[in-house]
Amino acid sequence: MNRLKRVFWATGLVFVSIGISVLTLELGLRLFWDNPFENVSASRVVEMRMQEFNLNKRFDRSWLDSAVQQVAFRTNKKGVILPADQYNNPDKTILFMGGSTTECSYVQEDIRFPALVSTLLGKRDFRVNTLNAGRSGNTLHDSTNLFLNEYHKYQPDYVVVMHATNDGGVLSNDPLYASRLAQPITASRMMKWVLKRASSISLVGYLRIGISKIMIKSGQKVSETFSDVSELNSSETDFHPFYIRLNIFVDIVRHFGSKPILMTQPMASVRFSHSPEWANQPDQFRLNELIRKVAREKNVPLIDLSEYVRTIPDFSRQVGSYLYDGMHVTDKGSQVYATYIANQFAQFFNEQKDLSLYVSKQPSK
């Protein structure tokens, strides 16, 4: 027993001595050494706001549809939402980029509009793969980063981009997209990475799923209560930074050998009780006008989805059946989007006389 005690005290004295030595050395250096790294900050990083790779989970949407209460949400090794890469040897590939309105997380897998476009074009003998790179919360600035640093390597023939709402919300408080620029590496950012990594190899993953479910249930409550959009006025937000980035996005896509296609983003003319506070339909109108302007100036094909939905006879009367919160599509709304987009692409292919698309059908994967 006495021997163990001596070992314990001896070990303690060693650690105390080491601590005192390190402290003395540190104080000495501070007094007599001119540290060349004193004002040097750690590296800054740009977060690639893309989907996690090889994700496989299910979303509870019982609050939206009692008939189909869960939907699968999966991604592949490219970080795009499944279904994707529908054909082994496609003649064309279309990449869709945007925020949650492109992601369509609460729509059934096969009828999320980016995937459904491939199915509908296939019925016309156009063998086209589609990639859904939408990610909730993303802005045009984020999509520009993603294409430049990741998705260009898949060499899509066409890149369809739809951004407006998130950019309006971000720019109203962050006029230079500062929150999407390079950020310092902090302890909290490092811990976030550690927890994400731990969730793939331990029970942390189970806790992460539970927390996600609680957050989703607390944040999603469907109500038919809405107010007229006339209660809102257009803000004084300067959207020129969005205009600049849209021009840059078009140029980057073209320089990588792909064809950019711009798409306006619909938003209901009524405001639901659960619509995000920062969602502003008059601002959305301004952003859509900028999208049309860039399409004209840069000679880019435009899919004017926002204008199209206004032509649907019952859209204004039953907007909730198409957009459950005034901006995100239901299953029905997704099918309407897909049908119109597929029609636009079919027309575009025909006008371009792209005969390589008129080929015999081959089995999909």
C-alpha angles and dihedrals in degrees: 000000000000088000092054089048092053091049090050093051093043091052090048092051090051092055092044090050092050090049093050091047093051092047092049091048091049092050091047093051092048090054101042107021127077102216109215090199096054095110098029114115126209120265117285121229136202113222113229100221098206136130118279114258122256093002118173118181142123130239123217109227099166087124087063107033125016091189096058104024100172135042130191118242113193136161132194134224090281092060093245126130118259138273091061139136089036095178131049093219108021121183092213138016125207120200116202117203129184144093132288092313087065094037091059093190094173095050121094111266101246095047101047097126098241090055095039091055088066091051094049094046089049090060087060092050093256106136101208131158119211129204121199109207095164116137129187114256096014122143131200088265089058093048090050090054091046095051093045095047103030125001100049088074090070088063099223115195092217132025116200114195126189118181133145116107099058092043090052091051095046097044092050088068103016107043096181100039086249091156090060096049127089112308130197118260105254135182090251092053091049091048090051089056092047092051092048091050092046091052090065095055107028148031088284085086090061091051090047091055091049093050091048092053092051092049093048094049093048092048102044117068118149118216132164091215109118142158132220115268090229085083087071126073128201110265124233091245115144107233095183090106087060091049091051093050093048089056090048092048091053092050094047093050091049094047090054089055099255128119115241120219120189122213128192118228120235123225126178120253089230128066118229121215089246097045112122112268092233093054107110120180096197089053089048089055090054092049092049089051089055090051090053090046093054090046089056096042096045095037092239124157111255128209101197097201093160092058093043097058088056088065093058105106099224099029096103093043097045102026092145091065089060102031112025094200100019095271113037118076127241120214088272094048092049091054090050091051093047094049093052094044092048090050090051092050093047089052091046092051091049094048090050088050088226095176092176087078093061097083137132116274118263126196116272123229 
